[in-house]
Amino acid sequence: MDNVVTPTQGRKDFFKIIKDVNRDKRPVIIKPTKNKEKGAVVIGEDDWKAIQETLFLVNQGVDKQVRKREGDEEEDFDKVWNEL
Protein backbone atom coordinates (compact mmCIF):
# COMPACT_ATOMS: atom_id res chain seq x y z
CA MET A 1 0.00 0.00 0.00
CA ASP A 2 1.23 3.47 -0.85
CA ASN A 3 2.00 5.60 2.18
CA VAL A 4 -0.04 8.63 1.01
CA VAL A 5 -3.82 8.49 0.62
CA THR A 6 -6.62 11.00 0.23
CA PRO A 7 -9.23 11.37 2.98
CA THR A 8 -11.73 9.52 0.78
CA GLN A 9 -9.31 6.61 0.29
CA GLY A 10 -8.46 6.69 3.98
CA ARG A 11 -12.10 6.47 5.00
CA LYS A 12 -12.74 3.63 2.57
CA ASP A 13 -9.68 1.62 3.68
CA PHE A 14 -9.51 2.72 7.33
CA PHE A 15 -9.34 -0.73 8.93
CA LYS A 16 -6.82 -1.92 6.34
CA ILE A 17 -4.68 1.16 7.02
CA ILE A 18 -4.72 0.40 10.76
CA LYS A 19 -3.61 -3.17 10.14
CA ASP A 20 -0.95 -2.10 7.62
CA VAL A 21 0.69 0.59 9.79
CA ASN A 22 0.92 -1.81 12.72
CA ARG A 23 2.23 -4.70 10.62
CA ASP A 24 4.61 -2.78 8.37
CA LYS A 25 5.78 -0.16 10.89
CA ARG A 26 5.30 2.43 8.15
CA PRO A 27 3.12 5.52 8.64
CA VAL A 28 0.37 6.50 6.21
CA ILE A 29 -0.13 10.17 5.38
CA ILE A 30 -3.69 11.30 4.76
CA LYS A 31 -3.26 14.28 2.45
CA PRO A 32 -6.22 16.51 1.62
CA THR A 33 -6.93 17.28 -2.00
CA LYS A 34 -7.73 20.95 -1.28
CA ASN A 35 -4.89 23.46 -1.09
CA LYS A 36 -3.96 24.94 2.28
CA GLU A 37 -5.69 22.15 4.24
CA LYS A 38 -3.56 20.11 6.60
CA GLY A 39 -3.58 16.36 6.61
CA ALA A 40 -2.84 13.76 9.23
CA VAL A 41 -0.48 10.85 9.80
CA VAL A 42 -1.62 7.41 10.93
CA ILE A 43 1.00 5.39 12.79
CA GLY A 44 0.89 2.08 14.62
CA GLU A 45 0.26 1.95 18.35
CA ASP A 46 3.72 0.53 19.13
CA ASP A 47 5.35 3.30 17.10
CA TRP A 48 3.31 5.92 18.97
CA LYS A 49 4.37 4.46 22.32
CA ALA A 50 8.02 4.48 21.21
CA ILE A 51 7.76 8.15 20.20
CA GLN A 52 6.20 9.04 23.54
CA GLU A 53 8.91 7.16 25.44
CA THR A 54 11.63 8.89 23.42
CA LEU A 55 10.10 12.31 24.11
CA PHE A 56 9.91 11.51 27.81
CA LEU A 57 13.57 10.47 27.92
CA VAL A 58 14.67 13.57 25.99
CA ASN A 59 12.65 15.78 28.34
CA GLN A 60 14.44 14.12 31.27
CA GLY A 61 17.83 14.89 29.69
CA VAL A 62 18.80 11.24 29.25
CA ASP A 63 20.01 11.85 25.69
CA LYS A 64 22.46 14.50 26.92
CA GLN A 65 23.77 12.19 29.62
CA VAL A 66 24.29 9.39 27.12
CA ARG A 67 26.13 11.71 24.69
CA LYS A 68 28.27 13.04 27.53
CA ARG A 69 29.39 9.53 28.44
CA GLU A 70 29.75 7.95 25.01
CA GLY A 71 33.45 8.86 24.87
CA ASP A 72 34.21 7.18 28.20
CA GLU A 73 36.65 4.31 27.79
CA GLU A 74 35.23 1.93 30.33
CA GLU A 75 31.92 2.17 32.13
CA ASP A 76 29.85 -0.23 34.15
CA PHE A 77 26.62 -0.08 32.15
CA ASP A 78 24.42 -1.03 35.13
CA LYS A 79 26.00 1.67 37.29
CA VAL A 80 25.59 4.32 34.59
CA TRP A 81 21.99 3.33 33.91
CA ASN A 82 21.09 3.48 37.61
CA GLU A 83 22.55 7.00 37.82
CA LEU A 84 20.31 8.32 35.04
Phi and psi restraints in degrees (range 20) as a CNS / XPLOR table:
assign (resid 1 and name C) (resid 2 and name N)
       (resid 2 and name CA) (resid 2 and name C) 1.0 -65.5 20.0 2
assign (resid 2 and name N) (resid 2 and name CA)
       (resid 2 and name C) (resid 3 and name N) 1.0 152.6 20.0 2
assign (resid 2 and name C) (resid 3 and name N)
       (resid 3 and name CA) (resid 3 and name C) 1.0 -92.1 20.0 2
assign (resid 3 and name N) (resid 3 and name CA)
       (resid 3 and name C) (resid 4 and name N) 1.0 7.5 20.0 2
assign (resid 3 and name C) (resid 4 and name N)
       (resid 4 and name CA) (resid 4 and name C) 1.0 -128.3 20.0 2
assign (resid 4 and name N) (resid 4 and name CA)
       (resid 4 and name C) (resid 5 and name N) 1.0 127.0 20.0 2
assign (resid 4 and name C) (resid 5 and name N)
       (resid 5 and name CA) (resid 5 and name C) 1.0 -134.5 20.0 2
assign (resid 5 and name N) (resid 5 and name CA)
       (resid 5 and name C) (resid 6 and name N) 1.0 159.5 20.0 2
assign (resid 5 and name C) (resid 6 and name N)
       (resid 6 and name CA) (resid 6 and name C) 1.0 -82.6 20.0 2
assign (resid 6 and name N) (resid 6 and name CA)
       (resid 6 and name C) (resid 7 and name N) 1.0 163.7 20.0 2
assign (resid 6 and name C) (resid 7 and name N)
       (resid 7 and name CA) (resid 7 and name C) 1.0 -57.0 20.0 2
assign (resid 7 and name N) (resid 7 and name CA)
       (resid 7 and name C) (resid 8 and name N) 1.0 -37.7 20.0 2
assign (resid 7 and name C) (resid 8 and name N)
       (resid 8 and name CA) (resid 8 and name C) 1.0 -64.5 20.0 2
assign (resid 8 and name N) (resid 8 and name CA)
       (resid 8 and name C) (resid 9 and name N) 1.0 -44.5 20.0 2
assign (resid 8 and name C) (resid 9 and name N)
       (resid 9 and name CA) (resid 9 and name C) 1.0 -64.6 20.0 2
assign (resid 9 and name N) (resid 9 and name CA)
       (resid 9 and name C) (resid 10 and name N) 1.0 -40.4 20.0 2
assign (resid 9 and name C) (resid 10 and name N)
       (resid 10 and name CA) (resid 10 and name C) 1.0 -61.6 20.0 2
assign (resid 10 and name N) (resid 10 and name CA)
       (resid 10 and name C) (resid 11 and name N) 1.0 -42.4 20.0 2
assign (resid 10 and name C) (resid 11 and name N)
       (resid 11 and name CA) (resid 11 and name C) 1.0 -65.0 20.0 2
assign (resid 11 and name N) (resid 11 and name CA)
       (resid 11 and name C) (resid 12 and name N) 1.0 -43.0 20.0 2
assign (resid 11 and name C) (resid 12 and name N)
       (resid 12 and name CA) (resid 12 and name C) 1.0 -64.7 20.0 2
assign (resid 12 and name N) (resid 12 and name CA)
       (resid 12 and name C) (resid 13 and name N) 1.0 -40.5 20.0 2
assign (resid 12 and name C) (resid 13 and name N)
       (resid 13 and name CA) (resid 13 and name C) 1.0 -108.6 20.0 2
assign (resid 13 and name N) (resid 13 and name CA)
       (resid 13 and name C) (resid 14 and name N) 1.0 25.3 20.0 2
assign (resid 13 and name C) (resid 14 and name N)
       (resid 14 and name CA) (resid 14 and name C) 1.0 -53.3 20.0 2
assign (resid 14 and name N) (resid 14 and name CA)
       (resid 14 and name C) (resid 15 and name N) 1.0 -50.2 20.0 2
assign (resid 14 and name C) (resid 15 and name N)
       (resid 15 and name CA) (resid 15 and name C) 1.0 -67.6 20.0 2
assign (resid 15 and name N) (resid 15 and name CA)
       (resid 15 and name C) (resid 16 and name N) 1.0 -34.3 20.0 2
assign (resid 15 and name C) (resid 16 and name N)
       (resid 16 and name CA) (resid 16 and name C) 1.0 -66.6 20.0 2
assign (resid 16 and name N) (resid 16 and name CA)
       (resid 16 and name C) (resid 17 and name N) 1.0 -40.6 20.0 2
assign (resid 16 and name C) (resid 17 and name N)
       (resid 17 and name CA) (resid 17 and name C) 1.0 -61.0 20.0 2
assign (resid 17 and name N) (resid 17 and name CA)
       (resid 17 and name C) (resid 18 and name N) 1.0 -44.7 20.0 2
assign (resid 17 and name C) (resid 18 and name N)
       (resid 18 and name CA) (resid 18 and name C) 1.0 -59.0 20.0 2
assign (resid 18 and name N) (resid 18 and name CA)
       (resid 18 and name C) (resid 19 and name N) 1.0 -46.9 20.0 2
assign (resid 18 and name C) (resid 19 and name N)
       (resid 19 and name CA) (resid 19 and name C) 1.0 -62.8 20.0 2
assign (resid 19 and name N) (resid 19 and name CA)
       (resid 19 and name C) (resid 20 and name N) 1.0 -43.5 20.0 2
assign (resid 19 and name C) (resid 20 and name N)
       (resid 20 and name CA) (resid 20 and name C) 1.0 -64.1 20.0 2
assign (resid 20 and name N) (resid 20 and name CA)
       (resid 20 and name C) (resid 21 and name N) 1.0 -45.7 20.0 2
assign (resid 20 and name C) (resid 21 and name N)
       (resid 21 and name CA) (resid 21 and name C) 1.0 -66.6 20.0 2
assign (resid 21 and name N) (resid 21 and name CA)
       (resid 21 and name C) (resid 22 and name N) 1.0 -32.1 20.0 2
assign (resid 21 and name C) (resid 22 and name N)
       (resid 22 and name CA) (resid 22 and name C) 1.0 -75.3 20.0 2
assign (resid 22 and name N) (resid 22 and name CA)
       (resid 22 and name C) (resid 23 and name N) 1.0 -39.3 20.0 2
assign (resid 22 and name C) (resid 23 and name N)
       (resid 23 and name CA) (resid 23 and name C) 1.0 -73.4 20.0 2
assign (resid 23 and name N) (resid 23 and name CA)
       (resid 23 and name C) (resid 24 and name N) 1.0 -47.2 20.0 2
assign (resid 23 and name C) (resid 24 and name N)
       (resid 24 and name CA) (resid 24 and name C) 1.0 -88.2 20.0 2
assign (resid 24 and name N) (resid 24 and name CA)
       (resid 24 and name C) (resid 25 and name N) 1.0 -11.9 20.0 2
assign (resid 24 and name C) (resid 25 and name N)
       (resid 25 and name CA) (resid 25 and name C) 1.0 55.6 20.0 2
assign (resid 25 and name N) (resid 25 and name CA)
       (resid 25 and name C) (resid 26 and name N) 1.0 40.4 20.0 2
assign (resid 25 and name C) (resid 26 and name N)
       (resid 26 and name CA) (resid 26 and name C) 1.0 -132.8 20.0 2
assign (resid 26 and name N) (resid 26 and name CA)
       (resid 26 and name C) (resid 27 and name N) 1.0 121.7 20.0 2
assign (resid 26 and name C) (resid 27 and name N)
       (resid 27 and name CA) (resid 27 and name C) 1.0 -68.5 20.0 2
assign (resid 27 and name N) (resid 27 and name CA)
       (resid 27 and name C) (resid 28 and name N) 1.0 157.3 20.0 2
assign (resid 27 and name C) (resid 28 and name N)
       (resid 28 and name CA) (resid 28 and name C) 1.0 -118.0 20.0 2
assign (resid 28 and name N) (resid 28 and name CA)
       (resid 28 and name C) (resid 29 and name N) 1.0 129.8 20.0 2
assign (resid 28 and name C) (resid 29 and name N)
       (resid 29 and name CA) (resid 29 and name C) 1.0 -95.9 20.0 2
assign (resid 29 and name N) (resid 29 and name CA)
       (resid 29 and name C) (resid 30 and name N) 1.0 127.9 20.0 2
assign (resid 29 and name C) (resid 30 and name N)
       (resid 30 and name CA) (resid 30 and name C) 1.0 -100.8 20.0 2
assign (resid 30 and name N) (resid 30 and name CA)
       (resid 30 and name C) (resid 31 and name N) 1.0 107.7 20.0 2
assign (resid 30 and name C) (resid 31 and name N)
       (resid 31 and name CA) (resid 31 and name C) 1.0 -109.4 20.0 2
assign (resid 31 and name N) (resid 31 and name CA)
       (resid 31 and name C) (resid 32 and name N) 1.0 119.1 20.0 2
assign (resid 31 and name C) (resid 32 and name N)
       (resid 32 and name CA) (resid 32 and name C) 1.0 -61.9 20.0 2
assign (resid 32 and name N) (resid 32 and name CA)
       (resid 32 and name C) (resid 33 and name N) 1.0 154.0 20.0 2
assign (resid 32 and name C) (resid 33 and name N)
       (resid 33 and name CA) (resid 33 and name C) 1.0 -88.6 20.0 2
assign (resid 33 and name N) (resid 33 and name CA)
       (resid 33 and name C) (resid 34 and name N) 1.0 -15.1 20.0 2
assign (resid 33 and name C) (resid 34 and name N)
       (resid 34 and name CA) (resid 34 and name C) 1.0 -90.1 20.0 2
assign (resid 34 and name N) (resid 34 and name CA)
       (resid 34 and name C) (resid 35 and name N) 1.0 140.4 20.0 2
assign (resid 34 and name C) (resid 35 and name N)
       (resid 35 and name CA) (resid 35 and name C) 1.0 -64.1 20.0 2
assign (resid 35 and name N) (resid 35 and name CA)
       (resid 35 and name C) (resid 36 and name N) 1.0 149.4 20.0 2
assign (resid 35 and name C) (resid 36 and name N)
       (resid 36 and name CA) (resid 36 and name C) 1.0 69.8 20.0 2
assign (resid 36 and name N) (resid 36 and name CA)
       (resid 36 and name C) (resid 37 and name N) 1.0 3.8 20.0 2
assign (resid 36 and name C) (resid 37 and name N)
       (resid 37 and name CA) (resid 37 and name C) 1.0 -94.3 20.0 2
assign (resid 37 and name N) (resid 37 and name CA)
       (resid 37 and name C) (resid 38 and name N) 1.0 142.7 20.0 2
assign (resid 37 and name C) (resid 38 and name N)
       (resid 38 and name CA) (resid 38 and name C) 1.0 -91.4 20.0 2
assign (resid 38 and name N) (resid 38 and name CA)
       (resid 38 and name C) (resid 39 and name N) 1.0 149.3 20.0 2
assign (resid 38 and name C) (resid 39 and name N)
       (resid 39 and name CA) (resid 39 and name C) 1.0 -100.5 20.0 2
assign (resid 39 and name N) (resid 39 and name CA)
       (resid 39 and name C) (resid 40 and name N) 1.0 -156.7 20.0 2
assign (resid 39 and name C) (resid 40 and name N)
       (resid 40 and name CA) (resid 40 and name C) 1.0 -146.4 20.0 2
assign (resid 40 and name N) (resid 40 and name CA)
       (resid 40 and name C) (resid 41 and name N) 1.0 165.3 20.0 2
assign (resid 40 and name C) (resid 41 and name N)
       (resid 41 and name CA) (resid 41 and name C) 1.0 -123.7 20.0 2
assign (resid 41 and name N) (resid 41 and name CA)
       (resid 41 and name C) (resid 42 and name N) 1.0 132.0 20.0 2
assign (resid 41 and name C) (resid 42 and name N)
       (resid 42 and name CA) (resid 42 and name C) 1.0 -105.4 20.0 2
assign (resid 42 and name N) (resid 42 and name CA)
       (resid 42 and name C) (resid 43 and name N) 1.0 123.8 20.0 2
assign (resid 42 and name C) (resid 43 and name N)
       (resid 43 and name CA) (resid 43 and name C) 1.0 -126.2 20.0 2
assign (resid 43 and name N) (resid 43 and name CA)
       (resid 43 and name C) (resid 44 and name N) 1.0 161.1 20.0 2
assign (resid 43 and name C) (resid 44 and name N)
       (resid 44 and name CA) (resid 44 and name C) 1.0 -70.5 20.0 2
assign (resid 44 and name N) (resid 44 and name CA)
       (resid 44 and name C) (resid 45 and name N) 1.0 156.9 20.0 2
assign (resid 44 and name C) (resid 45 and name N)
       (resid 45 and name CA) (resid 45 and name C) 1.0 -61.2 20.0 2
assign (resid 45 and name N) (resid 45 and name CA)
       (resid 45 and name C) (resid 46 and name N) 1.0 -42.3 20.0 2
assign (resid 45 and name C) (resid 46 and name N)
       (resid 46 and name CA) (resid 46 and name C) 1.0 -63.0 20.0 2
assign (resid 46 and name N) (resid 46 and name CA)
       (resid 46 and name C) (resid 47 and name N) 1.0 -39.5 20.0 2
assign (resid 46 and name C) (resid 47 and name N)
       (resid 47 and name CA) (resid 47 and name C) 1.0 -64.4 20.0 2
assign (resid 47 and name N) (resid 47 and name CA)
       (resid 47 and name C) (resid 48 and name N) 1.0 -41.4 20.0 2
assign (resid 47 and name C) (resid 48 and name N)
       (resid 48 and name CA) (resid 48 and name C) 1.0 -61.6 20.0 2
assign (resid 48 and name N) (resid 48 and name CA)
       (resid 48 and name C) (resid 49 and name N) 1.0 -44.4 20.0 2
assign (resid 48 and name C) (resid 49 and name N)
       (resid 49 and name CA) (resid 49 and name C) 1.0 -62.4 20.0 2
assign (resid 49 and name N) (resid 49 and name CA)
       (resid 49 and name C) (resid 50 and name N) 1.0 -39.4 20.0 2
assign (resid 49 and name C) (resid 50 and name N)
       (resid 50 and name CA) (resid 50 and name C) 1.0 -64.4 20.0 2
assign (resid 50 and name N) (resid 50 and name CA)
       (resid 50 and name C) (resid 51 and name N) 1.0 -40.8 20.0 2
assign (resid 50 and name C) (resid 51 and name N)
       (resid 51 and name CA) (resid 51 and name C) 1.0 -63.0 20.0 2
assign (resid 51 and name N) (resid 51 and name CA)
       (resid 51 and name C) (resid 52 and name N) 1.0 -44.7 20.0 2
assign (resid 51 and name C) (resid 52 and name N)
       (resid 52 and name CA) (resid 52 and name C) 1.0 -63.1 20.0 2
assign (resid 52 and name N) (resid 52 and name CA)
       (resid 52 and name C) (resid 53 and name N) 1.0 -40.8 20.0 2
assign (resid 52 and name C) (resid 53 and name N)
       (resid 53 and name CA) (resid 53 and name C) 1.0 -64.9 20.0 2
assign (resid 53 and name N) (resid 53 and name CA)
       (resid 53 and name C) (resid 54 and name N) 1.0 -42.5 20.0 2
assign (resid 53 and name C) (resid 54 and name N)
       (resid 54 and name CA) (resid 54 and name C) 1.0 -61.2 20.0 2
assign (resid 54 and name N) (resid 54 and name CA)
       (resid 54 and name C) (resid 55 and name N) 1.0 -45.2 20.0 2
assign (resid 54 and name C) (resid 55 and name N)
       (resid 55 and name CA) (resid 55 and name C) 1.0 -61.8 20.0 2
assign (resid 55 and name N) (resid 55 and name CA)
       (resid 55 and name C) (resid 56 and name N) 1.0 -39.8 20.0 2
assign (resid 55 and name C) (resid 56 and name N)
       (resid 56 and name CA) (resid 56 and name C) 1.0 -61.2 20.0 2
assign (resid 56 and name N) (resid 56 and name CA)
       (resid 56 and name C) (resid 57 and name N) 1.0 -47.8 20.0 2
assign (resid 56 and name C) (resid 57 and name N)
       (resid 57 and name CA) (resid 57 and name C) 1.0 -64.1 20.0 2
assign (resid 57 and name N) (resid 57 and name CA)
       (resid 57 and name C) (resid 58 and name N) 1.0 -39.9 20.0 2
assign (resid 57 and name C) (resid 58 and name N)
       (resid 58 and name CA) (resid 58 and name C) 1.0 -64.6 20.0 2
assign (resid 58 and name N) (resid 58 and name CA)
       (resid 58 and name C) (resid 59 and name N) 1.0 -42.3 20.0 2
assign (resid 58 and name C) (resid 59 and name N)
       (resid 59 and name CA) (resid 59 and name C) 1.0 -64.2 20.0 2
assign (resid 59 and name N) (resid 59 and name CA)
       (resid 59 and name C) (resid 60 and name N) 1.0 -25.6 20.0 2
assign (resid 59 and name C) (resid 60 and name N)
       (resid 60 and name CA) (resid 60 and name C) 1.0 -85.0 20.0 2
assign (resid 60 and name N) (resid 60 and name CA)
       (resid 60 and name C) (resid 61 and name N) 1.0 -7.6 20.0 2
assign (resid 60 and name C) (resid 61 and name N)
       (resid 61 and name CA) (resid 61 and name C) 1.0 84.8 20.0 2
assign (resid 61 and name N) (resid 61 and name CA)
       (resid 61 and name C) (resid 62 and name N) 1.0 10.7 20.0 2
assign (resid 61 and name C) (resid 62 and name N)
       (resid 62 and name CA) (resid 62 and name C) 1.0 -62.7 20.0 2
assign (resid 62 and name N) (resid 62 and name CA)
       (resid 62 and name C) (resid 63 and name N) 1.0 -38.0 20.0 2
assign (resid 62 and name C) (resid 63 and name N)
       (resid 63 and name CA) (resid 63 and name C) 1.0 -61.1 20.0 2
assign (resid 63 and name N) (resid 63 and name CA)
       (resid 63 and name C) (resid 64 and name N) 1.0 -38.8 20.0 2
assign (resid 63 and name C) (resid 64 and name N)
       (resid 64 and name CA) (resid 64 and name C) 1.0 -67.5 20.0 2
assign (resid 64 and name N) (resid 64 and name CA)
       (resid 64 and name C) (resid 65 and name N) 1.0 -38.7 20.0 2
assign (resid 64 and name C) (resid 65 and name N)
       (resid 65 and name CA) (resid 65 and name C) 1.0 -66.8 20.0 2
assign (resid 65 and name N) (resid 65 and name CA)
       (resid 65 and name C) (resid 66 and name N) 1.0 -39.2 20.0 2
assign (resid 65 and name C) (resid 66 and name N)
       (resid 66 and name CA) (resid 66 and name C) 1.0 -65.2 20.0 2
assign (resid 66 and name N) (resid 66 and name CA)
       (resid 66 and name C) (resid 67 and name N) 1.0 -46.8 20.0 2
assign (resid 66 and name C) (resid 67 and name N)
       (resid 67 and name CA) (resid 67 and name C) 1.0 -61.5 20.0 2
assign (resid 67 and name N) (resid 67 and name CA)
       (resid 67 and name C) (resid 68 and name N) 1.0 -38.1 20.0 2
assign (resid 67 and name C) (resid 68 and name N)
       (resid 68 and name CA) (resid 68 and name C) 1.0 -63.0 20.0 2
assign (resid 68 and name N) (resid 68 and name CA)
       (resid 68 and name C) (resid 69 and name N) 1.0 -33.8 20.0 2
assign (resid 68 and name C) (resid 69 and name N)
       (resid 69 and name CA) (resid 69 and name C) 1.0 -98.8 20.0 2
assign (resid 69 and name N) (resid 69 and name CA)
       (resid 69 and name C) (resid 70 and name N) 1.0 -3.9 20.0 2
assign (resid 69 and name C) (resid 70 and name N)
       (resid 70 and name CA) (resid 70 and name C) 1.0 -67.7 20.0 2
assign (resid 70 and name N) (resid 70 and name CA)
       (resid 70 and name C) (resid 71 and name N) 1.0 -19.3 20.0 2
assign (resid 70 and name C) (resid 71 and name N)
       (resid 71 and name CA) (resid 71 and name C) 1.0 -88.1 20.0 2
assign (resid 71 and name N) (resid 71 and name CA)
       (resid 71 and name C) (resid 72 and name N) 1.0 -6.9 20.0 2
assign (resid 71 and name C) (resid 72 and name N)
       (resid 72 and name CA) (resid 72 and name C) 1.0 -63.1 20.0 2
assign (resid 72 and name N) (resid 72 and name CA)
       (resid 72 and name C) (resid 73 and name N) 1.0 137.3 20.0 2
assign (resid 72 and name C) (resid 73 and name N)
       (resid 73 and name CA) (resid 73 and name C) 1.0 -69.0 20.0 2
assign (resid 73 and name N) (resid 73 and name CA)
       (resid 73 and name C) (resid 74 and name N) 1.0 -50.4 20.0 2
assign (resid 73 and name C) (resid 74 and name N)
       (resid 74 and name CA) (resid 74 and name C) 1.0 -137.1 20.0 2
assign (resid 74 and name N) (resid 74 and name CA)
       (resid 74 and name C) (resid 75 and name N) 1.0 125.1 20.0 2
assign (resid 74 and name C) (resid 75 and name N)
       (resid 75 and name CA) (resid 75 and name C) 1.0 -137.2 20.0 2
assign (resid 75 and name N) (resid 75 and name CA)
       (resid 75 and name C) (resid 76 and name N) 1.0 144.0 20.0 2
assign (resid 75 and name C) (resid 76 and name N)
       (resid 76 and name CA) (resid 76 and name C) 1.0 -82.9 20.0 2
assign (resid 76 and name N) (resid 76 and name CA)
       (resid 76 and name C) (resid 77 and name N) 1.0 108.0 20.0 2
assign (resid 76 and name C) (resid 77 and name N)
       (resid 77 and name CA) (resid 77 and name C) 1.0 -54.9 20.0 2
assign (resid 77 and name N) (resid 77 and name CA)
       (resid 77 and name C) (resid 78 and name N) 1.0 -45.0 20.0 2
assign (resid 77 and name C) (resid 78 and name N)
       (resid 78 and name CA) (resid 78 and name C) 1.0 -61.0 20.0 2
assign (resid 78 and name N) (resid 78 and name CA)
       (resid 78 and name C) (resid 79 and name N) 1.0 -41.4 20.0 2
assign (resid 78 and name C) (resid 79 and name N)
       (resid 79 and name CA) (resid 79 and name C) 1.0 -64.2 20.0 2
assign (resid 79 and name N) (resid 79 and name CA)
       (resid 79 and name C) (resid 80 and name N) 1.0 -46.5 20.0 2
assign (resid 79 and name C) (resid 80 and name N)
       (resid 80 and name CA) (resid 80 and name C) 1.0 -61.7 20.0 2
assign (resid 80 and name N) (resid 80 and name CA)
       (resid 80 and name C) (resid 81 and name N) 1.0 -45.6 20.0 2
assign (resid 80 and name C) (resid 81 and name N)
       (resid 81 and name CA) (resid 81 and name C) 1.0 -61.4 20.0 2
assign (resid 81 and name N) (resid 81 and name CA)
       (resid 81 and name C) (resid 82 and name N) 1.0 -41.3 20.0 2
assign (resid 81 and name C) (resid 82 and name N)
       (resid 82 and name CA) (resid 82 and name C) 1.0 -68.6 20.0 2
assign (resid 82 and name N) (resid 82 and name CA)
       (resid 82 and name C) (resid 83 and name N) 1.0 -22.8 20.0 2
assign (resid 82 and name C) (resid 83 and name N)
       (resid 83 and name CA) (resid 83 and name C) 1.0 -81.9 20.0 2
assign (resid 83 and name N) (resid 83 and name CA)
       (resid 83 and name C) (resid 84 and name N) 1.0 -14.1 20.0 2
